[in-house]
Amino acid sequence: MNPLQPFLNKVTQGDCIHVLRRLPDQCIDLVVTDPPYLVHYQDSDGRKVANDDNPRWLYPAFAEIYRVLRPDRYLVSFYGWGKVEKFLAVWKELGLFPVGHFVFIKPYASRQGHTRMCHEQAYLLAKGRPAQPSRPPPDVINFDYSGNKLHPTQKPLTALVPLIESYSDPGEIILDPFAGSGSTGLAARDSGRRFILIEKDAGYFRAAQRRLEPSGSHSPLSSTPR
Ligand SMILES: C[S@@+](CC[C@H](N)C(=O)[O-])C[C@H]1O[C@@H](n2cnc3c(N)ncnc32)[C@H](O)[C@@H]1O
């Protein structure tokens, strides 16, 4: 049996460090992921993000991600700007090199402190030397409000689809090992790609599963900002 079959177009519950060990080397065409930002996140409803309070998972998780990614391919990872040195140190040690950087502009402030926080950010990382896409996306992308109903840091599909369409081909396999409510899976499916999702938290796993059930309905590409 194809060793990927049990994971394809599904969300698997578990710690990605352990789940990824069950995948063969170099089986993934593109990684698009949104790991914990290492900021002790808690929203106004008290919702938290597992592993957002420690960096111990960072190296072993990205080591497995690197192993399963095909050579000469891309990885897009959101990250917490206040902990950028931890992310970059791990990525560079593993051989994942920054070749681009995205800023996602929010039409609203997700928080207010020293600034009104109106952007998210992600690195485009290369394993080896990927062929440059024929139509690269702009590195400033609008970030519609997702509503955050299913997950406190739920990403809008409109921010993910351009990345998937630029850095993979139809039918290819997209991995998100920090899947949350499964936004990357929906964006991959809407783009005609296959996906493998992993989520540790039982509640978010169930939310992603419900969203990705073939018979279930899912939210439209964008939702009205509140
Ligand atoms: C920033 S959130 C992702 C949100 C997602 N982009 C969405 O649109 O819903 C990161 C997720 O990673 C999960 N997580 C943290 N550590 C993990 C691990 N070791 N393995 C798998 N999932 C993990 C958390 O439970 C959380 O849901």
PDBQT file of the ligand as one rigid body, heavy atoms in Angstrom, charges set to zero:
ROOT
HETATM    1  C1  LIG A 301      -1.230  29.114  14.764  1.00  0.00    +0.000 C 
HETATM    2  S1  LIG A 301      -2.213  27.712  14.927  1.00  0.00    +0.000 S 
HETATM    3  C2  LIG A 301      -2.708  27.312  13.272  1.00  0.00    +0.000 C 
HETATM    4  C3  LIG A 301      -4.029  27.930  12.856  1.00  0.00    +0.000 C 
HETATM    5  C4  LIG A 301      -4.420  27.566  11.428  1.00  0.00    +0.000 C 
HETATM    6  N1  LIG A 301      -3.551  28.221  10.492  1.00  0.00    +0.000 N 
HETATM    7  C5  LIG A 301      -5.872  27.888  11.119  1.00  0.00    +0.000 C 
HETATM    8  O1  LIG A 301      -6.144  28.609  10.116  1.00  0.00    +0.000 OA
HETATM    9  O2  LIG A 301      -6.753  27.423  11.837  1.00  0.00    +0.000 OA
HETATM   10  C6  LIG A 301      -1.020  26.475  15.302  1.00  0.00    +0.000 C 
HETATM   11  C7  LIG A 301      -1.613  25.123  15.621  1.00  0.00    +0.000 C 
HETATM   12  O3  LIG A 301      -0.557  24.195  15.833  1.00  0.00    +0.000 OA
HETATM   13  C8  LIG A 301      -1.003  23.238  16.786  1.00  0.00    +0.000 C 
HETATM   14  N2  LIG A 301       0.198  22.565  17.319  1.00  0.00    +0.000 N 
HETATM   15  C9  LIG A 301       1.095  23.047  18.214  1.00  0.00    +0.000 A 
HETATM   16  N3  LIG A 301       2.093  22.174  18.398  1.00  0.00    +0.000 NA
HETATM   17  C10 LIG A 301       1.837  21.114  17.592  1.00  0.00    +0.000 A 
HETATM   18  C11 LIG A 301       2.507  19.881  17.319  1.00  0.00    +0.000 A 
HETATM   19  N4  LIG A 301       3.672  19.565  17.923  1.00  0.00    +0.000 N 
HETATM   20  N5  LIG A 301       1.968  19.024  16.430  1.00  0.00    +0.000 NA
HETATM   21  C12 LIG A 301       0.804  19.327  15.803  1.00  0.00    +0.000 A 
HETATM   22  N6  LIG A 301       0.103  20.472  16.027  1.00  0.00    +0.000 NA
HETATM   23  C13 LIG A 301       0.625  21.358  16.906  1.00  0.00    +0.000 A 
HETATM   24  C14 LIG A 301      -1.799  24.046  17.789  1.00  0.00    +0.000 C 
HETATM   25  O4  LIG A 301      -2.716  23.239  18.497  1.00  0.00    +0.000 OA
HETATM   26  C15 LIG A 301      -2.480  25.084  16.864  1.00  0.00    +0.000 C 
HETATM   27  O5  LIG A 301      -3.790  24.697  16.526  1.00  0.00    +0.000 OA
ENDROOT
TORSDOF 0
